[in-house]
Amino acid sequence: MEQQGERVWALDEARFGLRVWSRRRWCPFGARPPWVYDDQYAWLWLSAAVEPTTGQRFCVFLPRLDGACFEVFLREWRQAVPAQRMAVVLDHSGAHTSGHVAWPDGITPIPLPAYSPELNPGERWFKELREPLANQVHQRLEALEETLTAALRFYWEHPKALVQLTAYPWWREGVRYMTTWSE
């Protein structure tokens, strides 16, 4: 049975920190690449929901990943997309499965199989968001948040790029025949 009017989103979180990821760098033969690093241990979490078939997205920066912050994300998301019923595909994070999370009306969680992050389109998006941060050092979380916001801006201005990145063929086919809502 094909559903009409409902939306299917993918939800994921990623930790971004002041401690950088090192990537390969080009350097003249015989010279050592100038790796800049700082061992500060501070980070923030980017919680994001993406609708792969349309490129719609919703993101919130949070200080940690737990049931309370996840509930804040859900409430904010529900306010941003208030009128429609939604299904959300998500992993088995402790924050998602906490019995203390009150799910807003109109949002139906659909858990992924255990240990299958490759099935979540949000993972692909986060991989792309990490690229501009590689080999960079941020002195403050605010600077990191500004850099991430600049990287996100591209997807706000070009939602079709997000569709290309996240709308796997099997996702589009599955969404067409999803029957999670009772009539």
Backbone as JSON, one array per atom type, in Angstrom:
{
  "sequence": "MEQQGERVWALDEARFGLRVWSRRRWCPFGARPPWVYDDQYAWLWLSAAVEPTTGQRFCVFLPRLDGACFEVFLREWRQAVPAQRMAVVLDHSGAHTSGHVAWPDGITPIPLPAYSPELNPGERWFKELREPLANQVHQRLEALEETLTAALRFYWEHPKALVQLTAYPWWREGVRYMTTWSE",
  "N": [[0.84, -1.17, 0.0], [0.67, 2.16, -0.87], [1.74, 5.1, 0.71], [0.47, 8.37, 1.24], [1.27, 11.79, 1.72], [2.73, 11.51, 4.11], [5.97, 11.78, 5.62], [9.29, 10.57, 5.33], [12.1, 10.46, 7.18], [15.65, 10.51, 7.85], [17.64, 10.17, 10.67], [20.42, 11.29, 12.53], [23.37, 11.65, 14.59], [26.41, 13.44, 15.13], [29.66, 13.75, 16.47], [31.68, 16.54, 16.81], [34.83, 17.89, 17.26], [37.38, 19.9, 18.94], [39.76, 18.66, 18.67], [41.47, 17.57, 15.92], [40.92, 15.81, 12.76], [43.28, 14.05, 10.98], [44.26, 14.24, 7.66], [45.56, 13.05, 4.53], [48.18, 14.94, 3.06], [49.54, 16.94, 0.47], [52.97, 17.24, -0.2], [56.24, 18.44, -0.88], [58.71, 16.13, -2.15], [60.67, 14.47, 0.2], [60.32, 16.34, 2.16], [58.86, 17.02, 5.33], [55.43, 16.98, 6.1], [53.72, 19.86, 7.33], [52.14, 19.36, 10.11], [49.61, 20.61, 11.98], [48.44, 20.59, 15.22], [46.33, 20.23, 18.1], [45.73, 19.26, 21.33], [43.22, 19.57, 22.63], [40.33, 18.65, 24.43], [37.41, 19.07, 23.74], [34.08, 19.23, 22.59], [31.22, 19.33, 20.4], [27.88, 18.34, 19.57], [26.28, 17.55, 16.56], [23.08, 17.27, 15.72], [21.03, 15.89, 13.31], [18.38, 15.78, 10.97], [17.34, 14.43, 7.96], [15.53, 14.49, 4.96], [15.82, 12.35, 2.59], [14.61, 12.13, 0.01], [13.73, 14.65, -0.71], [15.57, 16.53, 0.1], [15.11, 18.15, 2.23], [16.02, 19.38, 5.44], [17.01, 19.41, 8.89], [18.78, 20.79, 11.49], [20.53, 20.84, 14.61], [22.74, 22.15, 16.98], [24.1, 20.61, 19.79], [25.06, 20.24, 23.27], [25.73, 17.7, 24.22], [25.18, 14.13, 23.88], [22.45, 12.67, 24.85], [19.46, 11.37, 26.41], [17.92, 13.61, 27.27], [18.89, 15.8, 25.73], [18.34, 14.78, 23.21], [15.57, 14.72, 23.29], [15.06, 17.48, 23.35], [15.95, 18.11, 20.77], [14.01, 16.67, 19.26], [11.63, 18.03, 19.98], [12.16, 20.63, 18.98], [12.43, 20.07, 16.27], [9.89, 19.09, 15.68], [8.42, 21.44, 15.99], [9.45, 22.87, 13.86], [8.53, 21.41, 11.68], [5.51, 21.12, 11.74], [2.95, 20.18, 10.81], [2.72, 17.69, 9.56], [2.61, 14.09, 9.52], [5.34, 12.04, 10.41], [7.85, 9.64, 9.74], [10.75, 8.4, 11.23], [13.89, 7.2, 10.57], [16.31, 5.65, 12.46], [19.3, 4.97, 14.4], [20.45, 2.64, 16.98], [21.2, 4.21, 19.18], [21.93, 5.0, 22.58], [20.7, 7.31, 23.46], [18.48, 7.46, 21.79], [17.02, 5.2, 22.43], [16.4, 5.47, 25.03], [14.24, 5.16, 27.76], [13.27, 7.44, 28.78], [12.73, 9.37, 26.94], [10.36, 11.43, 25.53], [8.43, 11.05, 22.86], [7.34, 13.3, 20.4], [3.93, 13.85, 19.31], [2.93, 12.48, 16.22], [5.38, 11.72, 15.2], [6.97, 8.88, 14.2], [9.14, 6.45, 15.28], [11.51, 4.45, 13.49], [13.5, 1.88, 13.9], [16.82, 1.1, 12.8], [18.46, -1.96, 11.74], [20.63, -3.52, 14.14], [24.02, -2.42, 14.39], [24.4, -1.32, 11.78], [25.3, 1.14, 10.38], [25.73, 1.97, 7.78], [23.34, 1.97, 6.48], [22.04, 4.27, 7.09], [21.27, 7.29, 5.7], [22.11, 9.72, 6.76], [24.66, 9.32, 7.77], [26.34, 9.42, 5.55], [26.14, 12.08, 4.86], [27.34, 13.3, 7.1], [29.93, 12.4, 6.77], [30.73, 13.87, 4.54], [30.55, 16.44, 5.68], [32.65, 16.44, 7.44], [34.93, 16.69, 5.92], [35.71, 19.49, 5.25], [36.73, 20.19, 7.71], [39.02, 18.81, 8.21], [42.43, 18.59, 9.16], [42.43, 21.05, 10.43], [42.62, 23.41, 13.12], [40.71, 24.43, 15.79], [40.25, 26.95, 18.13], [38.19, 27.46, 19.87], [34.91, 26.27, 20.74], [32.93, 27.78, 19.59], [34.11, 28.78, 17.26], [34.45, 26.4, 15.86], [31.76, 25.72, 15.53], [30.96, 27.81, 13.84], [32.47, 27.18, 11.53], [31.34, 24.69, 10.87], [28.7, 25.51, 10.41], [29.1, 27.07, 8.15], [29.83, 25.04, 6.37], [27.44, 23.61, 6.33], [25.76, 25.45, 5.16], [25.99, 25.31, 2.36], [24.37, 23.09, 1.74], [21.92, 24.03, 2.56], [21.46, 25.99, 0.7], [21.58, 24.53, -1.64], [19.63, 22.16, -1.94], [19.29, 20.0, -3.66], [21.79, 18.89, -3.93], [22.06, 17.6, -1.52], [20.08, 15.68, -1.82], [21.22, 14.16, -3.88], [23.37, 13.15, -2.5], [22.24, 11.63, -0.39], [19.91, 10.19, -1.13], [19.63, 7.2, -1.63], [19.1, 4.64, -4.1], [17.68, 2.35, -3.14], [16.53, 3.45, -0.89], [14.7, 5.36, -1.88], [12.95, 3.65, -3.24], [12.02, 2.05, -1.12], [10.72, 3.93, 0.53], [8.52, 4.59, -0.99], [6.8, 2.44, -0.63], [6.35, 2.19, 2.05], [4.66, 1.32, 4.99], [3.84, 2.43, 7.7], [1.99, 3.76, 9.14], [-1.18, 3.56, 10.68], [-4.36, 3.37, 9.26]],
  "CA": [[0.0, 0.0, 0.0], [1.48, 3.35, -0.94], [1.31, 6.14, 1.62], [0.48, 9.73, 0.69], [1.25, 12.86, 2.69], [3.66, 11.33, 5.19], [7.36, 12.01, 5.26], [10.23, 9.64, 5.95], [13.36, 11.14, 7.42], [16.74, 9.77, 8.49], [18.16, 10.99, 11.76], [21.7, 10.84, 13.06], [24.15, 12.63, 15.31], [27.86, 13.29, 14.97], [30.45, 14.56, 17.39], [32.73, 17.33, 16.18], [35.62, 18.42, 18.36], [38.54, 20.75, 18.69], [40.83, 17.77, 18.24], [41.21, 17.46, 14.48], [41.2, 14.59, 12.0], [44.38, 14.26, 10.04], [44.09, 13.67, 6.32], [46.77, 13.13, 3.72], [48.49, 16.25, 2.5], [50.6, 16.94, -0.53], [54.17, 17.89, 0.29], [57.38, 18.11, -1.76], [59.44, 14.92, -1.82], [61.75, 14.66, 1.16], [59.95, 17.3, 3.21], [57.84, 16.53, 6.25], [54.26, 17.87, 6.07], [53.54, 20.63, 8.57], [50.9, 18.99, 10.79], [49.26, 21.45, 13.12], [47.47, 19.88, 16.04], [46.1, 20.73, 19.45], [45.08, 18.15, 22.03], [42.11, 19.97, 23.49], [39.24, 17.68, 24.4], [36.09, 19.7, 23.85], [33.33, 18.92, 21.38], [29.78, 19.56, 20.35], [27.17, 17.34, 18.78], [25.35, 18.03, 15.54], [21.96, 16.34, 15.47], [20.47, 16.27, 12.01], [17.37, 14.97, 10.31], [17.33, 14.72, 6.53], [14.57, 13.76, 4.15], [16.62, 12.13, 1.39], [13.92, 12.25, -1.27], [13.47, 16.06, -1.04], [16.67, 17.4, 0.51], [14.74, 18.9, 3.43], [16.91, 19.03, 6.53], [16.87, 20.15, 10.13], [19.99, 20.57, 12.27], [20.66, 21.54, 15.88], [23.96, 21.89, 17.73], [23.79, 20.28, 21.18], [26.29, 20.08, 24.05], [26.02, 16.3, 24.5], [24.21, 13.19, 23.32], [21.75, 11.89, 25.86], [18.02, 11.4, 26.21], [17.38, 14.96, 27.45], [19.22, 16.61, 24.55], [17.61, 14.21, 22.09], [14.19, 15.19, 23.41], [15.08, 18.88, 22.91], [16.02, 18.06, 19.31], [12.7, 16.23, 18.74], [10.65, 19.12, 20.15], [12.5, 21.71, 18.03], [12.14, 19.54, 14.94], [8.43, 19.03, 15.55], [7.98, 22.82, 15.79], [9.86, 23.29, 12.52], [7.72, 20.67, 10.72], [4.43, 20.79, 12.65], [1.65, 19.74, 10.31], [2.69, 16.39, 8.89], [3.1, 12.9, 10.2], [6.67, 11.71, 9.93], [8.57, 8.48, 10.24], [12.17, 8.71, 11.32], [14.76, 6.04, 10.61], [17.42, 6.0, 13.32], [20.08, 3.85, 14.91], [20.14, 2.18, 18.33], [21.92, 5.0, 20.16], [21.32, 5.0, 23.9], [19.81, 8.48, 23.56], [17.24, 7.18, 21.06], [16.28, 4.1, 23.03], [16.15, 5.77, 26.43], [12.82, 5.15, 28.12], [12.92, 8.76, 29.29], [12.46, 10.27, 25.82], [8.95, 11.56, 25.16], [8.34, 11.31, 21.43], [6.21, 14.17, 20.07], [2.87, 13.28, 18.48], [3.13, 12.59, 14.78], [6.69, 11.21, 14.79], [7.06, 7.44, 14.43], [10.52, 5.96, 15.1], [11.74, 3.17, 12.81], [14.92, 1.57, 14.19], [17.63, 0.33, 11.86], [19.04, -3.16, 12.34], [21.82, -3.23, 14.94], [25.33, -2.38, 13.74], [24.26, -1.09, 10.34], [25.32, 2.58, 10.11], [25.76, 2.24, 6.34], [21.96, 2.09, 6.0], [21.52, 5.58, 7.45], [21.77, 8.32, 4.79], [22.76, 10.79, 7.51], [26.08, 9.0, 7.91], [27.02, 9.9, 4.34], [26.17, 13.53, 4.97], [28.34, 13.67, 8.09], [31.25, 12.16, 6.18], [31.02, 15.05, 3.71], [30.72, 17.61, 6.53], [33.94, 16.36, 8.12], [36.03, 17.02, 5.0], [36.26, 20.84, 5.4], [37.34, 20.36, 9.03], [40.25, 18.03, 8.31], [43.7, 19.31, 9.29], [42.22, 22.38, 10.99], [42.58, 23.53, 14.58], [39.8, 25.46, 16.28], [40.6, 27.27, 19.51], [36.97, 27.52, 20.68], [33.76, 25.57, 20.15], [32.18, 28.74, 18.76], [34.76, 28.81, 15.95], [34.1, 25.12, 15.23], [30.36, 25.82, 15.13], [30.92, 28.69, 12.67], [32.98, 26.42, 10.39], [30.31, 23.71, 10.53], [27.57, 26.24, 9.84], [29.48, 27.43, 6.77], [29.76, 23.8, 5.57], [26.02, 23.28, 6.18], [25.09, 26.46, 4.32], [25.94, 24.82, 0.99], [23.21, 22.2, 1.61], [20.71, 24.85, 2.69], [21.29, 26.71, -0.56], [21.49, 23.55, -2.73], [19.07, 20.92, -1.4], [19.45, 18.9, -4.61], [23.07, 18.25, -3.62], [21.78, 16.68, -0.41], [19.33, 14.55, -2.4], [22.21, 13.34, -4.59], [24.24, 12.53, -1.51], [21.57, 10.77, 0.58], [18.75, 9.44, -1.65], [20.04, 5.94, -2.23], [17.99, 4.06, -4.86], [16.86, 1.47, -2.31], [15.76, 4.3, 0.04], [13.56, 5.9, -2.63], [12.01, 2.56, -3.5], [11.43, 1.65, 0.15], [9.81, 4.97, 1.01], [7.28, 4.54, -1.78], [5.94, 1.35, -0.19], [6.38, 2.11, 3.5], [3.33, 1.32, 5.63], [4.06, 2.51, 9.14], [0.87, 4.43, 9.78], [-2.46, 2.86, 10.58], [-5.41, 4.23, 8.69]],
  "C": [[0.89, 1.24, 0.0], [0.89, 4.43, -0.05], [1.39, 7.5, 0.93], [0.48, 10.72, 1.85], [2.18, 12.7, 3.87], [5.08, 11.52, 4.68], [8.24, 11.02, 6.0], [11.59, 10.31, 5.99], [14.39, 10.15, 7.97], [17.34, 10.71, 9.52], [19.48, 10.41, 12.23], [22.36, 11.99, 13.8], [25.62, 12.37, 15.03], [28.55, 14.22, 15.95], [31.55, 15.24, 16.6], [33.5, 18.0, 17.31], [36.76, 19.31, 17.93], [39.74, 19.91, 18.27], [40.54, 17.36, 16.8], [41.45, 16.06, 13.95], [42.32, 14.91, 11.04], [44.05, 13.55, 8.73], [45.42, 13.79, 5.6], [46.93, 14.53, 3.17], [49.59, 16.09, 1.47], [51.77, 17.72, 0.06], [55.31, 17.54, -0.65], [58.14, 16.9, -1.24], [60.58, 15.25, -0.86], [61.43, 15.63, 2.27], [58.85, 16.69, 4.08], [56.66, 17.49, 6.23], [54.1, 18.6, 7.4], [52.19, 20.33, 9.21], [50.7, 19.9, 11.99], [48.23, 20.68, 13.94], [47.4, 20.52, 17.42], [45.3, 19.64, 20.16], [44.02, 18.62, 23.02], [40.98, 18.96, 23.33], [37.92, 18.38, 24.7], [35.38, 19.44, 22.53], [31.89, 19.33, 21.52], [29.18, 18.49, 19.46], [26.27, 18.05, 17.78], [24.31, 16.95, 15.35], [21.28, 16.82, 14.21], [19.43, 15.26, 11.55], [17.37, 15.4, 8.86], [16.24, 13.88, 5.87], [15.23, 13.53, 2.79], [15.9, 12.34, 0.07], [13.68, 13.7, -1.68], [14.64, 16.98, -0.74], [16.31, 18.29, 1.68], [15.66, 18.47, 4.56], [16.62, 19.92, 7.73], [18.06, 19.78, 11.01], [19.97, 21.4, 13.55], [22.01, 21.15, 16.49], [23.57, 21.67, 19.19], [25.08, 20.03, 21.95], [26.68, 18.63, 24.33], [24.96, 15.43, 23.82], [23.66, 12.35, 24.46], [20.25, 12.05, 25.62], [17.42, 12.79, 26.32], [17.66, 15.84, 26.23], [18.48, 16.09, 23.32], [16.15, 14.66, 22.11], [14.07, 16.66, 23.0], [15.1, 18.94, 21.39], [14.66, 17.7, 18.72], [11.65, 17.33, 18.85], [10.89, 20.25, 19.15], [12.14, 21.3, 16.61], [10.64, 19.52, 14.69], [7.85, 20.44, 15.35], [8.32, 23.31, 14.39], [9.02, 22.63, 11.43], [6.45, 20.2, 11.47], [3.24, 20.02, 12.06], [1.6, 18.32, 9.77], [3.14, 15.27, 9.8], [4.43, 12.52, 9.57], [7.11, 10.38, 10.52], [10.03, 8.85, 10.25], [12.95, 7.42, 11.5], [15.99, 6.44, 11.4], [18.1, 4.76, 13.87], [19.69, 3.53, 16.35], [20.96, 2.92, 19.38], [21.19, 4.96, 21.5], [20.38, 6.18, 24.1], [18.48, 8.21, 22.89], [16.38, 6.16, 21.78], [15.99, 4.32, 24.51], [14.65, 5.8, 26.69], [12.34, 6.5, 28.61], [12.59, 9.75, 28.19], [10.97, 10.25, 25.51], [8.9, 11.95, 23.69], [7.14, 12.21, 21.15], [5.17, 13.43, 19.21], [3.21, 13.49, 17.01], [4.48, 12.13, 14.29], [6.76, 9.74, 15.19], [8.5, 6.98, 14.23], [10.56, 4.6, 14.4], [13.21, 2.83, 13.02], [15.57, 0.77, 13.06], [18.07, -0.97, 12.53], [20.32, -2.77, 13.11], [23.08, -3.29, 14.08], [25.25, -2.22, 12.23], [24.26, 0.4, 10.01], [25.29, 2.9, 8.61], [24.36, 2.38, 5.75], [21.36, 3.47, 6.29], [22.1, 6.64, 6.52], [22.46, 9.48, 5.5], [24.24, 10.56, 7.7], [26.89, 9.54, 6.73], [27.18, 11.41, 4.37], [27.26, 13.96, 5.95], [29.75, 13.43, 7.57], [31.67, 13.35, 5.32], [31.26, 16.29, 4.56], [32.07, 17.61, 7.24], [35.1, 16.8, 7.22], [36.57, 18.45, 5.19], [36.96, 21.08, 6.74], [38.68, 19.66, 9.17], [41.47, 18.95, 8.33], [43.53, 20.75, 9.76], [42.24, 22.32, 12.51], [41.66, 24.68, 14.92], [40.12, 25.7, 17.75], [39.39, 27.23, 20.44], [35.87, 26.75, 19.98], [32.95, 26.49, 19.26], [32.77, 28.82, 17.36], [34.46, 27.53, 15.17], [32.66, 25.17, 14.72], [30.2, 26.73, 13.9], [31.39, 27.96, 11.41], [31.96, 25.38, 9.92], [29.1, 24.38, 9.88], [27.86, 26.65, 8.4], [29.42, 26.2, 5.87], [28.3, 23.39, 5.34], [25.3, 24.22, 5.21], [24.98, 25.99, 2.87], [24.69, 23.96, 0.77], [21.89, 22.93, 1.82], [20.41, 25.53, 1.36], [21.11, 25.77, -1.75], [20.93, 22.23, -2.22], [19.2, 19.74, -2.36], [20.79, 18.18, -4.41], [22.91, 17.26, -2.47], [20.99, 15.47, -0.87], [20.31, 13.61, -3.1], [23.06, 12.54, -3.62], [23.53, 11.44, -0.7], [20.45, 9.89, 0.02], [19.22, 8.2, -2.39], [18.86, 5.35, -3.0], [17.09, 3.16, -4.01], [16.03, 2.26, -1.3], [14.51, 4.83, -0.67], [12.51, 4.84, -2.88], [11.29, 2.15, -2.21], [10.42, 2.64, 0.68], [8.48, 4.92, 0.27], [6.3, 3.51, -1.22], [5.9, 1.18, 1.33], [4.96, 2.18, 4.06], [3.51, 1.29, 7.14], [2.86, 3.1, 9.87], [-0.41, 3.61, 9.63], [-3.51, 3.85, 10.09], [-6.63, 4.22, 9.59]]
}
